[in-house]
Amino acid sequence: MTAIVMVALAATMTATAFLSGIFGMAGGLILMGVLLAVLPLPEAMALHAVTQMASNGWRGLLWIRHVRWRAAAMFLVGCAIAFAIWTVWRYVPSKPIAFILLGASPFIVRIVPTSLKPNPERLLHGALYGSACMSLMMLAGVSGPLIDAYFLGGNLERRQIIATKAVCQIFSHGAKFVYFGGLVSQAAGIDPVMAALAVAASIAGTSLAKPILEKLTDTQYRTWATNIITTIGLAYLAHGSYLLIQ
């Protein structure tokens, strides 16, 4: 990886961590698209995992008093079940399929039966959506739109959403790193300099976003978050479809 590419990726990571620091979403989804465009899929997955663990870990520390630990625990139970299954299957999708799955996930949530509409404060929902999000993580590298829709589905206020989701994402991205960095491809090694830049960029972007989140109202937060999820989902559906046709 050249120095120019490293600097460009570090700048992108700072910007996407800043976006995620405000809304708790979208940044990782954008970064995954960029990494898929410039790196082989296993390496892109592994580097993305390092970046997101740093970003979510720092975000979790900044907002730790707002974490809803009960909701996080049940979500992670679902993640663990799905991860155990995927470590046996060890499937890696093509890039077009990965993009299509990324784009389709927010719209899938909108068509599920009313009884299964997401609510992060219901224990069964935590386990079900945790399993679904981990499966999407293994297929597409992020569970972005799906986990975002899940946490927006209840009555948590914006800081509780940001904090609880960050805790869940630390473990889910850690599982992704193990899966793509070791179980699936021994060749998915990461340049240590790039990894260090990724961690620094993630912490910087997350820290810069904190005061902006404080100024948002819950209504503004939910409106912006929903619009961002929809826009990015449509863009990835279009790009994945284009790649598939090509």
N, C-alpha and C positions, 0 to 999 in steps of 0.2 A: 504494500500500500504506500503510495507516494505521500510526501509531506503536504502537498496541495490538497489531496483528497482527505488527509487527516484533519487539516485545519477546517476544511469545508464541512466535514462531518461534525467536528466539535462545535462549530457555530450553529449548525442545525440542531444539535442536541441541546444547546443552551436555549435556543428559541422554543423548541418543543417542550422542554422542562418548564419553561416560563408559562407556556399555555396550559400545561397540565397542572401547574401550581395554582393557577386561578380557578380552573374548572374541574380539576381532578380527572381530566379526560382529554381525548383528542390528540394530545402531544405524542403519546406513544404510538398511536395509529398512524400519524403522519410520518414519524420517524421510521416505522416499519416499512412503509412504502418506499422511502428514500433508500434504506439499506437493501431492500430487495432489488432495487433498480441498479445498484452498483456492486453488490457482492453476491457470491453463491448463496443459495438458500440456507444451508446449515450454518455458515459463518455469520450471515445476517441475523439469524435467530439467536445465536450465542452472544453476539455483540449487543444486540437489542436487549437481551436479558440482563447483561451487566449494567447497561445504562439505566434500565427501568428499576432494577433493584436499588441502585444508588438514589435515583430520583424519588421513588416511593419511600425508601428508608428515611431519607432526610425529611420528606413531607410528613411522614408518620411521627417523627420526633417533634417537628414544629407544632403539630396539632394533637399531640398524644392525649391530652386531657379530654378531647372530644370523641375518642374512639369508643364505639359500641361493641364491647368485647364479645358479648353473647352472639350478636349477629355475625361477627367475624369468625367465631369458632365454628358455627354450623356451616358457613360457606366453605371453610377450609376442610371440613370433613368431606364435603362433596368433592372438592378438588383432589383430596387424597385418594378417594375411591376411583375417580376417573384416571388419575395419573398411574395407579397400579395397573389398570387395564391397558393403557397406552404403552407402558414399558414392555408389555408382552407383544403387542402388535407392531410397534416401531415403524409406522407409516409416515412417509414424507411426501406431501403433495407437490404438484408442479406449481410454478409461480402464477399462472392464470387462475388456477383453482384457489390458491391462497388469497389472491385479490378478490375473487368473487365471494368467497366465504366472509372475508372482512366486510365487504360492502353489504352483503345480505343480512348480516346478524341483527342490526337495529330494527329491520322491518319484520324479521321473524317474531320478535317479542311483541309486536303490535297486532299479530294475528292469532296469538295463542288464546285459548279459552279464558273467559273472565276469572274462573276459579284458579287459574295458574298465572294470572297477571302478577308481576313481581312485587314483593313486599319484603324488604330486608329484615323486618322485625318478626317475620314468621319463620320458625325453625325449619319446617319442611321445605319452604321455598329456598332457604339458604343452602340446604343440601342439594336440591335439584339444580338450582342455577349455578352452584359451585361446580357440580359435575359438568354441566353444559359449557361453562366458561373455560374450564380446564381443557375440555375436548377441543374447543375452538382455539385455545392457546397452542395446543399441539399441532393443529392443522394449519393455522395461519400466522402464528407468532404472537398475536395479541388477542385478547378477548374484548378489547375496547368497547365497541358499541353495545355489546350484550351486557357486560358488567355495568356499563354506564346506565343503561336502561333499567337494570335491576335496582341499582341504588337510588335512582330517581323515582322508582315506583312507589315508595312508601312516604312516610311523613318526616324523615330525617331532615334536619336543617343543613345548610351548605357545609358548615365546618365538620359536622358529624359524617356527612357523605365523604368529604375529602379525606378525613382521618381514617375512617373504617375501611374505605376502599384501598387506601395506601397500605395498610397492614395486610390485607388480603393479597394485594398485588406483589408484595415482597416475596411471599411464599410461592405464588403461582409462577412468577418469572424465574425464581430460583429453580423450580421444577423444570421449567423450559430449558434453562441453562444445562442442567444435568442431562436432559433428554437429548438435546441437539449437540451439546459439547462433549458428550461421552457415549451415551447409549446408542445413538443413531449413527454418528460419524466421528471417528477419532481424528478426522482431518479438519474439524471445525475449530481449530485453535485460533486464539485471538492475539493480535500483536499487543504486547504488554504496554507499549507507549500509547496506543490507541485506547486501550482499556482505561489507563490512568486519565487520559483526556476526557473520556466518556464520564467517568465518575465526577471529575472536577466541573465539567460543563453542566451536569445534572444538578449538582448541589447549588451552583451559581444561579441557574435559571429558576430553580424552586424557591430560593431565598428571595429573589427579586419579585416574585409573584405574591408573597405573603401580604404586604400592605394593600395590594389591589383587591384581594379577596375580602379583606376586612371591610372595604368600602361598599361592596356589592350587597344588595338586599337578596333575600331568598328567592323572590319572584324574578328578579333580574338574572340571578344565577341559573334558575331552572329554564327560563326562556332561552338564554344564550346557549346553554348546554344542549338542549333539545335541537335547536337549529343547527348547531355545529355537527352533532352526530348525524343528522339527516343529510347534510351537505357532503360530508366526507364519505358516508356510505354510498351515496349515488355516484360520486366520483370514482370510487374503487370498483363498483359494479361495472361502470362503463369501461374502465381501464382493463379490468380482468376479462371482460367480454371481448374487447379489442384484441388482447393477446391471444385469447383462445381461437378467435377467427383467423388470426395471422398464422 
